[in-house]
Amino acid sequence: MQHEKNMNTLNVPSPNSTKKNPRQIFILAAGIFLLTLIIPFALFLWPEYQSEKLLETGVSAEAKILSIEPTGTIVNSQYQYRIQLEVYPEGGESYQTETKMIINAIYAPQFQPGMYFLVKYDPENPNNIAIDESLGERREE
């Protein structure tokens, strides 16, 4: 009987209790807010950031577009394209690789198979490549 009385005096929340601590609600709301910022950054802005960084630090080479096709992804009313390239590094053997790039519709006609562009690539991972739109002239085969 004494044991039964002690059990009743314990202040243990019922498993059916749905009362939330305001701090828990704040942490949950802050977490959801941060995720809504991080996910778009990871999906859309991070690849652009990496490409910009590669354009600053990569090794220059010439590349020919072998094929180009839309991926189906649209960012700010601009299509993303998958571009197959033949890269001609200076003093090395050519190789084929692929990159994705968001291209403004106005400039899309400039990206056609057979066109040559200057690219920058990572010497430690040559398949990590970015088309450098600012360097040199584009030329046709």
C-alpha positions as CSV (number, residue, x, y, z in Angstrom):
1,M,0.0,0.0,0.0
2,Q,2.8,2.3,0.9
3,H,4.5,1.6,-2.5
4,E,1.3,2.4,-4.3
5,K,1.0,5.7,-2.5
6,N,4.6,6.7,-3.6
7,M,3.8,5.9,-7.2
8,N,0.9,8.3,-7.2
9,T,2.9,11.2,-5.8
10,L,5.5,11.1,-8.6
11,N,5.1,13.9,-11.1
12,V,5.6,11.9,-14.3
13,P,4.0,13.3,-17.4
14,S,1.4,11.1,-19.0
15,P,2.5,9.4,-22.3
16,N,-0.6,11.0,-23.9
17,S,0.5,14.5,-22.9
18,T,1.0,16.8,-26.0
19,K,2.1,19.9,-24.1
20,K,5.3,21.3,-25.8
21,N,7.9,23.4,-24.2
22,P,8.2,26.8,-25.9
23,R,11.9,26.3,-26.3
24,Q,11.3,23.0,-28.2
25,I,8.8,24.8,-30.5
26,F,11.4,27.6,-31.1
27,I,14.2,25.1,-31.9
28,L,11.9,23.1,-34.3
29,A,10.7,26.3,-36.1
30,A,14.3,27.5,-36.4
31,G,15.4,24.1,-37.8
32,I,12.7,24.1,-40.4
33,F,13.6,27.7,-41.4
34,L,17.3,26.9,-41.7
35,L,16.4,23.8,-43.8
36,T,14.4,26.0,-46.2
37,L,17.5,28.1,-46.7
38,I,20.1,25.3,-46.9
39,I,18.3,22.9,-49.3
40,P,18.0,25.4,-52.2
41,F,21.6,26.5,-51.6
42,A,22.8,22.9,-51.8
43,L,20.8,22.1,-54.8
44,F,21.2,25.2,-56.9
45,L,23.8,27.6,-55.6
46,W,26.5,25.3,-54.5
47,P,27.3,23.9,-58.0
48,E,27.4,27.5,-59.3
49,Y,29.8,28.5,-56.4
50,Q,32.0,25.5,-57.2
51,S,32.1,26.4,-60.9
52,E,33.0,30.1,-60.1
53,K,35.8,28.9,-57.8
54,L,37.1,26.5,-60.5
55,L,37.1,29.4,-63.1
56,E,39.4,31.3,-60.8
57,T,41.8,28.4,-59.9
58,G,41.5,25.8,-62.6
59,V,43.9,25.0,-65.5
60,S,42.9,26.4,-68.9
61,A,42.2,24.2,-71.9
62,E,40.2,24.2,-75.1
63,A,37.1,22.0,-75.4
64,K,34.7,21.1,-78.2
65,I,31.0,20.6,-77.5
66,L,30.1,17.0,-78.6
67,S,26.4,17.2,-77.6
68,I,24.1,19.4,-75.6
69,E,20.7,18.6,-74.2
70,P,18.4,20.1,-71.5
71,T,18.2,18.3,-68.2
72,G,14.7,19.4,-67.5
73,T,15.8,21.6,-64.6
74,I,14.7,25.3,-64.8
75,V,16.3,27.9,-62.5
76,N,15.0,31.5,-62.7
77,S,13.3,30.8,-66.1
78,Q,16.7,29.5,-67.4
79,Y,17.3,25.9,-68.5
80,Q,20.1,23.7,-67.3
81,Y,21.9,21.8,-70.0
82,R,24.0,18.6,-69.9
83,I,27.0,19.3,-72.1
84,Q,29.3,16.5,-73.4
85,L,32.8,17.9,-74.2
86,E,36.1,16.8,-75.7
87,V,38.8,18.5,-73.7
88,Y,42.3,19.3,-75.2
89,P,44.6,20.0,-72.3
90,E,47.9,21.7,-73.3
91,G,50.6,19.0,-73.5
92,G,48.2,16.2,-72.7
93,E,45.9,13.7,-74.3
94,S,42.4,14.8,-75.1
95,Y,39.5,13.2,-73.0
96,Q,35.8,13.3,-72.9
97,T,33.7,14.6,-70.0
98,E,30.4,16.0,-69.1
99,T,29.2,19.1,-67.2
100,K,25.9,20.8,-66.4
101,M,25.4,24.5,-67.0
102,I,22.5,26.9,-66.7
103,I,22.3,28.9,-70.0
104,N,20.2,32.0,-70.6
105,A,17.9,31.5,-73.6
106,I,19.5,34.4,-75.4
107,Y,22.9,32.6,-75.4
108,A,21.7,29.1,-76.0
109,P,22.3,29.3,-79.8
110,Q,26.0,29.9,-79.1
111,F,26.3,26.4,-77.4
112,Q,26.1,24.0,-80.3
113,P,27.9,20.7,-81.1
114,G,31.2,21.5,-82.9
115,M,31.7,24.8,-81.1
116,Y,35.0,25.3,-79.2
117,F,35.2,27.0,-75.9
118,L,37.9,27.7,-73.3
119,V,37.3,25.7,-70.1
120,K,39.0,25.4,-66.8
121,Y,39.5,22.0,-65.1
122,D,40.8,20.7,-61.9
123,P,44.2,19.1,-62.5
124,E,43.6,16.6,-59.7
125,N,40.1,15.7,-61.1
126,P,40.1,16.5,-64.8
127,N,36.3,15.6,-65.0
128,N,35.6,18.6,-62.7
129,I,35.3,21.2,-65.4
130,A,33.7,24.6,-66.0
131,I,33.1,26.4,-69.3
132,D,34.7,29.8,-69.2
133,E,32.4,32.1,-71.1
134,S,34.6,35.2,-70.6
135,L,37.9,34.0,-72.1
136,G,38.7,34.1,-75.8
137,E,36.6,33.7,-78.8
138,R,34.3,30.8,-79.6
139,R,35.0,29.2,-82.8
140,E,33.4,26.5,-85.0
141,E,34.9,23.3,-86.2
